[in-house]
Amino acid sequence: MGLVEQMACLLSSGYANDRQIKGLFNYILQTGDAVRFNDFIDGVAERSPKHKESLMTIAERLRQEGEQSKALHIAKIMLESGVPLADIMRFTGVSEEELAAASQ
């Protein structure tokens, strides 16, 4: 049984809550690649239609968190390279507060 089928069985059993599923998806996303992750989510959603909406919501949230994390990483590198803060904020969309919090 493949990972998609195992995930669908887990969802059908009702033993995992959204927080646990999000943690598992986050792990899968970090250890794999985005294209395969999207295919994985689509496969699980097809096999578990009852949970499709919540799966897509969790997946979208993870994608957004990943994009924000990448933007913050790029912003930190730009700051270390001497790029003016105003330019960093404009190019990455990262706020001064987010950058300050991440730099601590």
MINUVO-781642 format. One record per atom (N, C-alpha, C, O): residue in one letter; y, x negated, z. Coordinates in steps of 0.05 Angstrom, whole numbers, padded with zeros to 5 digits, always signed. Last residue first. Layout:
aYXZ;...
//
This chain:
q+00752-00329+00307;q+00749-00336+00335;q+00721-00344+00341;q+00715-00351+00364;s+00755-00310+00256;s+00760-00338+00259;s+00756-00347+00288;s+00756-00372+00293;a+00751-00255+00260;a+00729-00270+00249;a+00731-00300+00253;a+00711-00314+00253;a+00802-00242+00279;a+00778-00236+00295;a+00754-00252+00285;a+00738-00262+00302;a+00834-00257+00235;a+00838-00270+00261;a+00813-00266+00279;a+00804-00285+00292;l+00815-00222+00196;l+00812-00251+00192;l+00815-00266+00218;l+00800-00285+00224;e+00830-00174+00218;e+00802-00179+00212;e+00797-00209+00210;e+00777-00220+00220;e+00886-00180+00219;e+00871-00176+00244;e+00842-00183+00240;e+00829-00195+00257;e+00899-00183+00165;e+00905-00206+00182;e+00889-00205+00208;e+00879-00225+00218;s+00847-00154+00124;s+00872-00153+00140;s+00875-00179+00157;s+00856-00193+00161;v+00824-00163+00059;v+00819-00168+00087;v+00845-00168+00102;v+00865-00181+00093;g+00831-00162+00005;g+00832-00137+00019;g+00827-00139+00049;g+00825-00119+00063;t+00832-00208-00026;t+00807-00200-00014;t+00807-00172-00001;t+00786-00160+00003;f+00885-00214-00046;f+00862-00219-00064;f+00836-00207-00053;f+00818-00198-00068;r+00918-00201-00003;r+00921-00187-00028;r+00896-00190-00045;r+00887-00170-00057;m+00903-00238+00036;m+00901-00210+00042;m+00902-00193+00016;m+00888-00174+00013;i+00915-00286+00009;i+00887-00280+00018;i+00884-00250+00022;i+00864-00238+00013;d+00971-00281+00004;d+00954-00282-00020;d+00925-00275-00013;d+00911-00260-00027;a+00986-00284+00058;a+00993-00260+00042;a+00976-00259+00017;a+00967-00237+00009;l+00968-00336+00072;l+00956-00312+00084;l+00961-00287+00067;l+00944-00270+00063;p+00959-00386+00022;p+00977-00370+00039;p+00964-00343+00047;p+00950-00330+00031;v+00906-00432+00026;v+00918-00410+00011;v+00935-00393+00030;v+00927-00387+00052;g+00879-00473+00052;g+00908-00473+00052;g+00921-00452+00035;g+00945-00453+00030;s+00826-00471+00059;s+00835-00487+00037;s+00866-00487+00034;s+00877-00500+00016;e+00819-00436+00101;e+00813-00464+00106;e+00824-00482+00084;e+00829-00506+00088;l+00830-00390+00071;l+00848-00397+00092;l+00844-00427+00099;l+00864-00442+00103;m+00786-00389+00037;m+00813-00391+00025;m+00832-00401+00046;m+00849-00418+00041;i+00745-00381+00075;i+00746-00406+00058;i+00773-00410+00046;i+00783-00433+00046;k+00760-00330+00093;k+00759-00353+00112;k+00760-00380+00096;k+00774-00398+00104;a+00753-00300+00047;a+00780-00302+00059;a+00781-00326+00078;a+00801-00340+00078;i+00698-00303+00040;i+00716-00315+00019;i+00743-00319+00031;i+00756-00340+00026;h+00683-00274+00085;h+00673-00301+00081;h+00692-00316+00062;h+00700-00339+00067;l+00705-00224+00074;l+00714-00239+00097;l+00706-00269+00095;l+00722-00286+00102;a+00676-00210+00029;a+00705-00213+00027;a+00715-00229+00050;a+00733-00246+00046;k+00625-00206+00052;k+00630-00226+00031;k+00660-00231+00028;k+00668-00254+00025;s+00633-00163+00087;s+00625-00189+00097;s+00630-00211+00077;s+00639-00233+00085;q+00644-00123+00051;q+00665-00131+00070;q+00659-00158+00081;q+00676-00175+00085;e+00594-00119+00025;e+00618-00126+00010;e+00640-00136+00028;e+00654-00156+00022;g+00563-00103+00069;g+00557-00129+00055;g+00581-00138+00039;g+00588-00162+00039;e+00585-00054+00081;e+00586-00075+00101;e+00581-00102+00088;e+00594-00122+00096;q+00571-00028+00033;q+00599-00032+00040;q+00602-00054+00061;q+00621-00070+00059;r+00515-00028+00038;r+00528-00042+00015;r+00557-00048+00021;r+00567-00069+00015;l+00509+00003+00084;l+00500-00025+00084;l+00513-00041+00061;l+00521-00064+00064;r+00528+00052+00064;r+00541+00039+00087;r+00534+00009+00088;r+00551-00008+00092;e+00489+00062+00025;e+00517+00058+00017;e+00532+00044+00039;e+00548+00026+00034;a+00443+00068+00058;a+00444+00047+00038;a+00473+00041+00029;a+00481+00018+00026;i+00457+00113+00088;i+00452+00088+00101;i+00455+00065+00081;i+00468+00045+00087;t+00460+00150+00045;t+00483+00145+00062;t+00480+00119+00077;t+00499+00103+00078;m+00408+00149+00025;m+00430+00141+00008;m+00455+00135+00024;m+00470+00116+00018;l+00381+00169+00070;l+00375+00142+00059;l+00398+00132+00042;l+00406+00109+00045;s+00402+00221+00074;s+00408+00201+00095;s+00402+00173+00086;s+00415+00154+00094;e+00381+00242+00025;e+00410+00241+00030;e+00417+00220+00052;e+00436+00205+00049;k+00324+00236+00031;k+00339+00223+00009;k+00369+00220+00016;k+00381+00199+00012;h+00288+00259+00064;h+00306+00240+00075;h+00325+00227+00055;h+00339+00208+00062;k+00258+00292+00031;k+00270+00304+00055;k+00291+00285+00067;k+00310+00295+00079;p+00235+00258-00008;p+00259+00274-00015;p+00273+00286+00009;p+00297+00291+00009;s+00206+00206-00011;s+00213+00220+00014;s+00238+00237+00009;s+00259+00231+00021;r+00201+00182-00059;r+00176+00189-00045;r+00181+00204-00019;r+00163+00215-00007;e+00254+00173-00073;e+00237+00189-00091;e+00212+00199-00076;e+00203+00222-00080;a+00269+00138-00032;a+00282+00164-00034;a+00265+00183-00051;a+00263+00207-00045;v+00240+00092-00046;v+00234+00106-00021;v+00245+00134-00022;v+00232+00153-00013;g+00264+00080-00095;g+00236+00086-00094;g+00228+00101-00068;g+00213+00120-00069;d+00317+00070-00080;d+00311+00092-00099;d+00282+00100-00097;d+00276+00123-00098;i+00309+00025-00048;i+00320+00050-00036;i+00314+00073-00054;i+00305+00095-00045;f+00289-00011-00088;f+00273-00004-00064;f+00283+00022-00052;f+00267+00040-00047;d+00332-00016-00122;d+00307-00005-00132;d+00290+00005-00109;d+00277+00025-00111;n+00368-00040-00086;n+00375-00014-00098;n+00350-00001-00109;n+00346+00023-00105;f+00340-00088-00077;f+00345-00070-00055;f+00351-00042-00065;f+00341-00022-00055;r+00342-00113-00126;r+00316-00104-00116;r+00319-00084-00093;r+00303-00066-00090;v+00397-00123-00127;v+00385-00107-00148;v+00358-00096-00138;v+00352-00072-00142;a+00405-00156-00081;a+00417-00129-00083;a+00404-00112-00104;a+00400-00088-00099;d+00347-00188-00053;d+00371-00188-00070;d+00380-00159-00074;d+00364-00141-00072;g+00328-00204+00014;g+00322-00200-00015;g+00347-00203-00031;g+00365-00218-00025;t+00346-00208+00064;t+00325-00227+00056;t+00317-00224+00027;t+00302-00240+00017;q+00385-00169+00069;q+00392-00197+00074;q+00371-00216+00064;q+00378-00239+00057;l+00355-00122+00058;l+00377-00130+00041;l+00384-00159+00044;l+00390-00173+00024;i+00320-00122+00101;i+00309-00124+00074;i+00331-00133+00055;i+00326-00150+00037;y+00356-00116+00144;y+00339-00140+00142;y+00329-00144+00114;y+00330-00166+00103;n+00377-00066+00130;n+00395-00089+00131;n+00379-00115+00129;n+00387-00133+00115;f+00331-00034+00136;f+00344-00037+00109;f+00362-00062+00109;f+00363-00076+00089;l+00324-00039+00192;l+00304-00049+00173;l+00315-00053+00145;l+00309-00074+00133;g+00372-00016+00210;g+00365-00044+00217;g+00345-00055+00198;g+00347-00078+00189;k+00365+00036+00190;k+00388+00020+00181;k+00382-00010+00186;k+00388-00027+00169;i+00321+00052+00219;i+00319+00050+00190;i+00341+00032+00179;i+00336+00016+00162;q+00344+00052+00270;q+00322+00034+00264;q+00318+00030+00234;q+00313+00008+00225;r+00383+00092+00263;r+00391+00065+00271;r+00369+00044+00265;r+00374+00022+00256;d+00352+00137+00250;d+00370+00126+00230;d+00378+00097+00237;d+00381+00080+00220;n+00285+00127+00277;n+00311+00141+00275;n+00329+00126+00256;n+00321+00105+00245;a+00216+00138+00267;a+00238+00120+00265;a+00264+00136+00262;a+00266+00156+00248;y+00176+00176+00266;y+00177+00158+00289;y+00201+00139+00288;y+00206+00126+00308;g+00166+00210+00224;g+00186+00218+00243;g+00189+00199+00267;g+00204+00206+00286;s+00132+00205+00182;s+00120+00207+00208;s+00140+00216+00229;s+00133+00228+00250;s+00164+00197+00138;s+00150+00222+00140;s+00139+00226+00168;s+00136+00249+00178;l+00180+00144+00147;l+00200+00165+00148;l+00186+00192+00152;l+00196+00209+00168;l+00131+00118+00140;l+00145+00116+00165;l+00166+00138+00168;l+00168+00150+00190;c+00120+00131+00086;c+00102+00141+00107;c+00116+00140+00135;c+00113+00158+00150;a+00162+00102+00062;a+00161+00131+00059;a+00143+00144+00080;a+00149+00165+00091;m+00146+00050+00076;m+00171+00061+00086;m+00172+00091+00084;m+00181+00105+00102;q+00098+00046+00047;q+00098+00044+00076;q+00123+00056+00088;q+00122+00069+00109;e+00118+00050-00005;e+00100+00071+00005;e+00099+00070+00036;e+00098+00091+00048;v+00148+00003-00007;v+00161+00029-00012;v+00144+00051+00000;v+00154+00069+00013;l+00109-00037+00001;l+00130-00032+00021;l+00144-00005+00018;l+00151+00008+00037;g+00043-00012-00019;g+00067-00028-00021;g+00088-00021+00000;g+00085-00001+00015;m-00024-00017+00000;m+00000+00000+00000;m+00025-00018+00000;m+00027-00036+00016;
//
